[in-house]
Amino acid sequence: MTRVHQLLPKAGLMAALVFSIAACSEAKQDAEVKQAETKSTSYEPPRNSLGKPNLQGVWDFRTLTPLERPKALGDKAVFTAEEQAAFRAQAVDATDVDKLREKTAKTDAATDIEGAYNNFWMDYGTTMNEDRRTSLIIDPANGRLPKLTEEAVARMKEDHARIPPVRAIVSIGITNFLPAGPEALGLSERCMLSFNAGPPLIPSAYNNNLRIIQTPKHVVIFTEMIHDARVVPIDGRAHLPAEMTKWTGDSRGHWEGDTLVVETTNFTGKTPTFQLPLNLNEPELNGVVGTGENLTLIERFTRTSDSRVTYEYTVNDPSTFTKPFTVSIPLKATDDQMFEYACHEGNHGAAGMLSGARQAEKEAAAAAL
């Protein structure tokens, strides 16, 4: 484990949290969840001039509910209120960068420098999902990612070796990092993709906001991170030819009742299929898996109240995961404004990493004389 992992927000450590699970009737928990689901299905959403549900607005997808169910919870799908409160308190503490910095900065200056951000810049949020589920993954029933295929495991080794094209999102944790050129940097460092905006969305450290705009023939899904606008035709047109691939894929939408369904294909092979959640217990399982060229993504947007849209997506890539999986994330209405993410305004970070690498090489060569 490299030094920088000591300052990474330890959301991945949630899987290792062990705390007392209070006795509670599973039947009672199931009844509470069903009651909440029944209430949401009776909701009548506001509609636009075409009679379709109005999804427009700015939506916040922050949550401390983990993507995967912690192994310590076994087959427990739903927290009690008390259990969720205990888990939330530990999650808030685990993602507090300032507290982690206090533990290491006085004795490890290198970790302090590598950590960079303080808590002011982080925005994991402080709440968990109202349904009290123990994971964002709702299928498979165990709340965990399906097993990787042998092909995906082998490709992960290549990805860790950073053999171009580099599909990694970030370059965190690499020691003696001397990138030969921009292609050796992570995709987010090159401002191509981000670690949370997808598609699909994955709640993360900051900029967990998106704006939805509807027109008669299109829906625009605009993410704050990387400042990307995905324009989705909803007029029945066919997907692009298979040979025409894009960084965020080719999306087509349609309505199934009151649910907007978006199917995305034609991802480029230069992108990964999925960004794995941070795993500090098994570092070899960190990073990205698969290649986008084999990915079909189905997203569903359903307005369930004046302040909520349920966002569900299914990842289907048989070359990466042994079976598809489905994630459900509540989008919360917010009055906050969207800020411009001017990543490529000179991209000083990338230029600094490359010039720093060349300077380090010069100093090493001079020392060898």
C-alpha positions as CSV (number, residue, x, y, z in Angstrom):
1,M,0.0,0.0,0.0
2,T,1.4,3.4,-1.0
3,R,1.6,6.4,1.3
4,V,-1.2,8.3,-0.5
5,H,-3.8,5.6,0.5
6,Q,-3.4,6.7,4.1
7,L,-5.2,10.0,3.1
8,L,-7.7,8.6,0.6
9,P,-11.2,9.0,1.9
10,K,-11.8,5.5,3.3
11,A,-15.2,4.8,1.8
12,G,-13.9,1.4,0.8
13,L,-13.2,0.5,4.4
14,M,-16.9,0.5,5.1
15,A,-16.8,-3.1,3.8
16,A,-14.6,-3.9,6.8
17,L,-16.6,-2.1,9.5
18,V,-17.9,-4.5,12.1
19,F,-20.4,-3.2,14.6
20,S,-23.2,-4.7,16.7
21,I,-26.3,-5.5,14.7
22,A,-29.3,-4.9,16.9
23,A,-32.0,-7.6,16.9
24,C,-34.8,-6.6,14.5
25,S,-37.5,-8.5,12.7
26,E,-36.7,-8.9,9.0
27,A,-40.4,-9.0,8.4
28,K,-40.8,-5.6,10.0
29,Q,-38.0,-4.2,7.9
30,D,-39.5,-5.6,4.7
31,A,-42.9,-4.2,5.6
32,E,-41.4,-0.7,6.0
33,V,-39.6,-0.9,2.7
34,K,-42.8,-2.1,0.9
35,Q,-44.8,0.7,2.5
36,A,-42.3,3.3,1.2
37,E,-42.4,1.7,-2.3
38,T,-46.2,1.7,-2.3
39,K,-46.3,5.4,-1.4
40,S,-43.9,6.2,-4.2
41,T,-45.9,4.3,-6.8
42,S,-49.0,6.3,-6.0
43,Y,-47.3,9.6,-6.7
44,E,-48.5,11.6,-9.7
45,P,-45.5,13.5,-11.2
46,P,-45.8,17.0,-12.7
47,R,-46.0,16.8,-16.5
48,N,-44.7,18.9,-19.4
49,S,-46.6,20.1,-22.4
50,L,-46.2,16.7,-24.1
51,G,-47.8,14.9,-21.1
52,K,-44.5,13.3,-20.0
53,P,-43.2,13.5,-16.4
54,N,-41.2,16.7,-15.8
55,L,-37.7,15.6,-14.8
56,Q,-36.1,19.0,-15.3
57,G,-34.0,20.6,-12.7
58,V,-30.7,20.2,-10.7
59,W,-30.4,16.9,-8.9
60,D,-27.9,15.8,-6.2
61,F,-26.8,12.2,-6.1
62,R,-24.6,12.3,-3.0
63,T,-25.1,9.4,-0.5
64,L,-23.1,7.5,2.1
65,T,-24.9,4.3,1.3
66,P,-22.1,2.1,0.0
67,L,-22.2,0.7,-3.6
68,E,-21.6,-2.8,-2.3
69,R,-23.1,-4.3,0.8
70,P,-20.3,-4.7,3.5
71,K,-19.4,-8.4,3.8
72,A,-19.9,-8.2,7.6
73,L,-23.7,-7.7,6.9
74,G,-24.1,-11.0,5.1
75,D,-27.6,-11.3,3.6
76,K,-29.0,-8.3,5.5
77,A,-30.6,-6.1,2.8
78,V,-32.0,-3.4,5.1
79,F,-30.7,-1.5,8.1
80,T,-32.8,-0.8,11.1
81,A,-33.0,3.0,11.9
82,E,-30.5,2.5,14.7
83,E,-28.1,0.4,12.6
84,Q,-28.1,3.0,9.8
85,A,-27.4,5.8,12.3
86,A,-24.4,3.9,13.6
87,F,-23.1,3.1,10.1
88,R,-23.6,6.7,9.0
89,A,-21.6,8.1,11.9
90,Q,-18.7,5.8,11.1
91,A,-19.0,6.6,7.3
92,V,-18.9,10.4,8.1
93,D,-15.8,9.9,10.2
94,A,-14.1,7.6,7.6
95,T,-14.6,10.2,4.8
96,D,-13.3,13.2,6.9
97,V,-10.0,14.0,5.2
98,D,-9.0,16.5,7.9
99,K,-9.2,13.9,10.7
100,L,-7.1,11.5,8.6
101,R,-4.6,14.3,7.9
102,E,-4.3,15.1,11.6
103,K,-3.3,11.5,12.3
104,T,-0.4,11.5,9.7
105,A,0.7,15.1,8.9
106,K,2.9,15.6,11.9
107,T,4.8,12.4,11.4
108,D,4.6,12.0,7.6
109,A,5.0,15.2,5.5
110,A,5.0,13.3,2.3
111,T,1.5,11.9,2.9
112,D,0.3,15.4,3.9
113,I,1.6,16.8,0.6
114,E,0.3,13.9,-1.6
115,G,-3.2,14.2,0.0
116,A,-3.7,17.7,-1.4
117,Y,-7.3,18.4,-0.6
118,N,-8.7,19.2,2.8
119,N,-12.3,18.6,3.9
120,F,-13.6,22.0,2.5
121,W,-13.2,20.6,-1.0
122,M,-14.9,17.2,-0.3
123,D,-18.6,16.7,-0.7
124,Y,-19.5,13.1,0.1
125,G,-22.5,14.3,2.0
126,T,-23.6,13.2,5.5
127,T,-26.8,11.2,4.8
128,M,-27.7,7.7,3.6
129,N,-30.6,6.5,1.5
130,E,-34.1,6.9,3.0
131,D,-35.0,3.2,2.1
132,R,-32.2,2.1,4.5
133,R,-30.9,-0.5,2.1
134,T,-27.4,-1.7,2.9
135,S,-26.1,-1.2,-0.7
136,L,-26.8,0.8,-3.8
137,I,-26.6,-2.5,-5.7
138,I,-30.1,-4.0,-5.7
139,D,-29.4,-6.9,-8.0
140,P,-27.8,-9.4,-7.4
141,A,-29.7,-10.0,-4.1
142,N,-26.4,-10.2,-2.1
143,G,-25.9,-6.5,-2.9
144,R,-22.4,-7.1,-4.3
145,L,-20.8,-6.8,-7.7
146,P,-20.8,-10.1,-9.7
147,K,-17.6,-12.0,-10.1
148,L,-15.2,-10.9,-12.8
149,T,-14.5,-13.0,-15.8
150,E,-11.1,-14.5,-16.3
151,E,-10.7,-12.2,-19.3
152,A,-11.4,-9.2,-17.0
153,V,-9.0,-10.3,-14.3
154,A,-6.2,-10.7,-16.9
155,R,-7.0,-7.2,-18.4
156,M,-6.9,-5.7,-14.9
157,K,-3.2,-6.7,-14.7
158,E,-2.6,-4.9,-18.0
159,D,-4.4,-1.9,-16.6
160,H,-2.3,-1.9,-13.5
161,A,0.8,-1.9,-15.7
162,R,-0.7,1.2,-17.4
163,I,-0.1,-0.2,-20.9
164,P,-1.6,2.3,-23.4
165,P,-4.4,3.0,-24.0
166,V,-4.6,3.7,-20.3
167,R,-8.2,3.2,-19.1
168,A,-7.5,4.1,-15.5
169,I,-9.5,7.1,-14.3
170,V,-6.8,8.5,-12.0
171,S,-3.1,8.0,-11.2
172,I,-3.4,8.0,-7.4
173,G,-1.1,5.8,-5.4
174,I,1.6,5.2,-8.0
175,T,5.2,5.5,-6.8
176,N,8.0,6.8,-9.1
177,F,5.4,8.0,-11.5
178,L,7.2,9.3,-14.7
179,P,4.5,9.4,-17.4
180,A,6.1,9.5,-20.9
181,G,3.2,11.5,-22.3
182,P,-0.4,12.5,-21.8
183,E,-1.6,9.0,-22.9
184,A,0.0,7.6,-19.7
185,L,-2.2,9.8,-17.5
186,G,-5.6,8.8,-16.1
187,L,-8.7,9.7,-18.1
188,S,-9.9,12.2,-15.6
189,E,-6.4,13.9,-15.5
190,R,-6.7,14.2,-19.3
191,C,-10.3,15.6,-18.8
192,M,-11.8,12.8,-20.9
193,L,-13.9,11.1,-18.2
194,S,-14.5,11.5,-14.5
195,F,-14.7,9.2,-11.5
196,N,-18.4,9.9,-10.7
197,A,-20.3,11.3,-13.7
198,G,-20.1,8.2,-15.9
199,P,-22.2,7.1,-17.5
200,P,-23.2,5.5,-15.2
201,L,-23.3,7.8,-12.2
202,I,-21.3,6.7,-9.1
203,P,-21.6,8.9,-5.9
204,S,-18.1,10.1,-5.0
205,A,-15.9,12.8,-3.5
206,Y,-17.4,16.0,-5.0
207,N,-19.4,17.5,-7.8
208,N,-22.3,15.0,-7.3
209,N,-24.7,17.1,-9.3
210,L,-26.5,16.9,-12.6
211,R,-29.0,18.9,-14.5
212,I,-31.7,17.4,-16.7
213,I,-33.2,19.4,-19.6
214,Q,-36.1,18.1,-21.7
215,T,-37.2,19.1,-25.2
216,P,-39.7,17.4,-27.5
217,K,-37.0,15.4,-29.2
218,H,-34.1,15.2,-26.7
219,V,-33.2,14.9,-23.1
220,V,-29.9,16.5,-21.9
221,I,-28.1,14.9,-19.0
222,F,-25.6,17.5,-17.9
223,T,-23.1,16.5,-15.2
224,E,-21.1,19.0,-13.1
225,M,-18.0,16.8,-13.0
226,I,-16.0,17.2,-16.3
227,H,-18.8,19.6,-17.4
228,D,-20.2,17.1,-19.9
229,A,-23.6,17.3,-21.6
230,R,-25.0,14.0,-22.9
231,V,-27.7,14.7,-25.5
232,V,-30.1,11.8,-25.7
233,P,-32.5,11.6,-28.7
234,I,-36.0,10.4,-27.7
235,D,-37.6,10.5,-31.2
236,G,-37.1,6.8,-32.1
237,R,-33.9,7.2,-34.2
238,A,-31.6,4.2,-34.4
239,H,-28.2,4.0,-32.7
240,L,-25.1,5.0,-34.6
241,P,-23.3,2.3,-36.7
242,A,-21.3,0.0,-34.4
243,E,-18.0,1.3,-35.8
244,M,-18.8,4.8,-34.6
245,T,-17.7,4.9,-30.9
246,K,-17.7,7.7,-28.4
247,W,-16.1,8.4,-25.0
248,T,-19.5,8.4,-23.3
249,G,-21.2,6.1,-25.7
250,D,-24.2,6.6,-28.0
251,S,-27.4,7.1,-26.0
252,R,-31.0,6.6,-27.1
253,G,-34.1,7.2,-24.9
254,H,-37.7,6.2,-24.8
255,W,-40.6,6.3,-22.3
256,E,-41.9,3.2,-20.6
257,G,-45.0,4.6,-18.8
258,D,-43.7,7.3,-16.6
259,T,-40.1,6.1,-16.6
260,L,-37.5,7.5,-19.0
261,V,-35.3,4.6,-20.2
262,V,-31.9,5.4,-21.8
263,E,-29.9,2.7,-23.6
264,T,-26.2,3.5,-24.2
265,T,-23.9,1.5,-26.5
266,N,-21.0,2.3,-28.8
267,F,-18.5,3.1,-26.0
268,T,-14.9,3.3,-27.2
269,G,-12.5,0.5,-26.1
270,K,-10.4,3.3,-24.6
271,T,-12.8,3.6,-21.7
272,P,-13.4,1.0,-19.0
273,T,-16.6,-0.8,-18.3
274,F,-16.7,0.2,-14.7
275,Q,-14.8,1.9,-11.9
276,L,-14.5,-0.4,-8.9
277,P,-15.2,1.0,-5.4
278,L,-12.1,1.8,-3.4
279,N,-10.7,-1.4,-1.7
280,L,-7.9,-0.8,0.7
281,N,-8.0,-4.4,1.9
282,E,-7.3,-5.9,-1.5
283,P,-5.3,-3.2,-3.4
284,E,-5.0,-5.4,-6.5
285,L,-8.8,-5.1,-6.9
286,N,-8.7,-1.3,-7.2
287,G,-9.2,0.7,-10.4
288,V,-11.2,-0.1,-13.5
289,V,-12.3,-3.2,-15.2
290,G,-13.3,-4.2,-18.7
291,T,-13.4,-2.1,-21.9
292,G,-16.3,0.0,-23.0
293,E,-16.6,-1.6,-26.4
294,N,-18.4,-4.6,-24.8
295,L,-20.7,-2.5,-22.5
296,T,-24.5,-2.0,-22.8
297,L,-25.9,0.4,-20.2
298,I,-29.6,0.8,-19.4
299,E,-30.5,3.8,-17.2
300,R,-34.0,4.4,-15.8
301,F,-35.2,7.8,-14.5
302,T,-38.5,7.7,-12.5
303,R,-39.9,10.7,-10.6
304,T,-41.2,9.5,-7.3
305,S,-42.0,12.7,-5.4
306,D,-41.6,16.5,-5.8
307,S,-38.1,16.2,-4.5
308,R,-36.9,12.8,-5.7
309,V,-36.1,10.9,-8.9
310,T,-35.1,7.3,-8.7
311,Y,-32.1,6.6,-10.9
312,E,-31.5,2.9,-11.7
313,Y,-29.0,1.5,-14.1
314,T,-28.0,-2.0,-15.3
315,V,-24.5,-2.7,-16.4
316,N,-24.3,-5.6,-18.9
317,D,-20.8,-6.6,-20.1
318,P,-20.5,-10.4,-20.4
319,S,-16.7,-10.1,-21.1
320,T,-16.2,-8.3,-17.7
321,F,-18.9,-9.5,-15.2
322,T,-20.3,-13.0,-15.1
323,K,-23.8,-11.5,-15.0
324,P,-25.4,-8.1,-15.2
325,F,-25.9,-6.0,-12.0
326,T,-28.3,-3.2,-11.2
327,V,-27.8,-0.1,-9.0
328,S,-30.4,2.3,-7.6
329,I,-29.5,5.8,-6.5
330,P,-32.0,8.5,-5.3
331,L,-31.6,11.9,-7.0
332,K,-32.5,14.7,-4.7
333,A,-33.8,18.0,-5.9
334,T,-31.5,21.0,-5.0
335,D,-31.6,24.7,-5.4
336,D,-27.8,24.8,-5.6
337,Q,-26.3,26.1,-8.8
338,M,-24.1,24.1,-11.1
339,F,-20.5,25.4,-11.3
340,E,-18.3,25.2,-14.4
341,Y,-15.7,22.5,-14.2
342,A,-13.1,24.1,-16.4
343,C,-10.8,21.0,-16.5
344,H,-9.2,21.8,-19.9
345,E,-8.6,25.4,-19.3
346,G,-4.9,24.9,-20.0
347,N,-5.0,21.6,-18.0
348,H,-2.1,22.8,-15.8
349,G,-2.2,19.6,-13.7
350,A,-1.3,17.4,-16.7
351,A,1.4,19.8,-17.9
352,G,2.9,19.9,-14.4
353,M,3.0,16.1,-14.1
354,L,4.7,15.7,-17.4
355,S,7.2,18.5,-16.9
356,G,7.9,17.2,-13.4
357,A,8.6,13.8,-14.8
358,R,11.1,15.2,-17.3
359,Q,12.8,17.2,-14.6
360,A,13.1,14.1,-12.4
361,E,14.6,12.1,-15.3
362,K,17.2,14.9,-15.9
363,E,18.2,14.9,-12.2
364,A,18.5,11.1,-12.1
365,A,20.7,11.2,-15.2
366,A,22.9,13.9,-13.8
367,A,23.3,12.0,-10.5
368,A,24.3,8.9,-12.4
369,L,27.3,10.7,-14.1
